[in-house]
Amino acid sequence: QVQFVESGGGLVQPGGSLRLSCTVSGTIFSIYAMAWYRQAPGKQREVVASIFSGGTTNYADSVKGRFTISKDNAKNTVYLQMNTLKPEDTAVYYCNTRPPGGSWSAYWGQGTQVTVSS
């Protein structure tokens, strides 16, 4: 069973930065795609960024140019560098994974809270 442990969230002022980490177990990390999702209060969970085994990345329009997803296969860890944070980035952030050609996992970790506020 896949397991996710997210960390790195916190309270930050608008314009600030945070780096989220997610360590994954139960997958062949090097060939699986990884993604960061977020869920704000009262809203549906949405994908923020994804990275595939060949290094291709995709970003939601709302975070393009501000967020960067990366992964370290040796550490089974995916990162989300978030710069120029805005109040609308406030949410619980989760990571997820899927095998090549497969579906995103039905399992979720506890997430990490990001609050952007002055």
C-alpha positions in Angstrom: 0.0 0.0 0.0 1.3 3.4 -1.0 2.0 5.8 1.9 2.6 9.6 1.8 4.2 11.8 4.4 3.9 15.5 3.6 5.8 18.2 5.5 7.0 21.8 5.2 3.8 23.8 5.4 3.3 26.8 7.7 2.2 30.4 8.0 3.8 32.8 5.6 3.2 36.4 4.6 2.1 37.2 1.1 5.1 37.3 -1.2 6.9 34.7 0.9 8.2 31.2 0.1 7.8 27.7 1.3 9.2 24.4 0.3 7.0 21.3 0.7 8.3 17.8 0.9 6.6 14.4 0.4 8.2 11.1 1.1 6.6 8.1 -0.6 6.7 4.4 0.1 5.1 1.5 -1.5 5.9 2.5 -5.1 8.6 2.2 -7.7 9.3 5.8 -7.2 11.7 6.4 -10.1 9.2 5.4 -12.7 6.0 6.6 -11.1 4.5 10.1 -11.8 4.1 12.4 -8.8 1.7 15.3 -8.3 0.9 17.9 -5.7 -2.8 18.7 -5.0 -4.3 21.2 -2.7 -7.7 21.7 -1.1 -8.9 25.0 0.2 -11.8 25.2 2.7 -15.1 24.7 0.9 -13.4 23.8 -2.4 -12.7 20.6 -4.3 -9.2 19.2 -4.3 -7.3 20.4 -7.3 -4.0 19.4 -9.0 -1.3 22.0 -8.6 1.7 20.4 -10.3 2.9 17.1 -11.7 6.2 15.5 -12.7 6.7 12.4 -14.8 9.5 9.9 -14.9 11.2 11.6 -17.9 11.2 14.9 -16.1 8.3 16.5 -17.8 6.4 18.9 -15.6 2.9 20.4 -15.7 1.5 23.3 -13.6 -1.9 24.7 -13.0 -2.3 28.1 -14.6 -2.7 29.7 -11.2 0.8 28.7 -10.1 2.8 28.8 -13.3 6.0 30.8 -12.8 5.7 30.7 -9.0 5.8 27.0 -8.1 8.4 24.4 -9.1 8.0 20.6 -8.7 11.0 18.4 -8.4 11.9 14.9 -7.2 14.8 13.1 -5.7 14.6 9.4 -6.7 17.3 8.4 -4.2 15.2 9.8 -1.3 11.8 8.8 -2.7 10.8 12.4 -2.2 9.0 15.0 -4.2 9.2 18.7 -3.5 7.2 21.8 -4.2 9.0 25.1 -4.1 6.5 27.8 -3.7 7.5 31.4 -4.3 5.6 34.7 -4.4 2.8 33.1 -2.3 -0.6 34.7 -2.4 -3.5 34.4 0.1 -5.4 32.3 -2.5 -2.7 29.7 -2.2 -3.9 28.9 1.3 -4.9 25.2 1.5 -3.9 21.8 2.7 -1.4 20.4 0.2 -1.2 16.7 -0.6 1.0 14.6 -2.9 -0.1 11.6 -5.0 1.4 9.1 -7.3 0.5 6.9 -10.3 2.2 4.2 -12.2 2.9 4.6 -15.9 -0.4 4.5 -17.8 -2.3 4.0 -14.5 -4.5 6.0 -12.3 -3.7 8.3 -9.4 -3.8 6.6 -6.0 -7.0 6.4 -4.0 -4.9 6.8 -0.9 -3.9 10.2 0.6 -1.6 11.3 3.3 -2.5 13.7 6.1 -1.4 16.7 4.0 0.4 19.8 5.1 -1.3 23.1 5.8 -0.1 26.2 4.0 -1.5 29.5 5.2 -0.7 32.8 3.4 -1.7 35.8 5.5 -0.4 39.1 6.8 
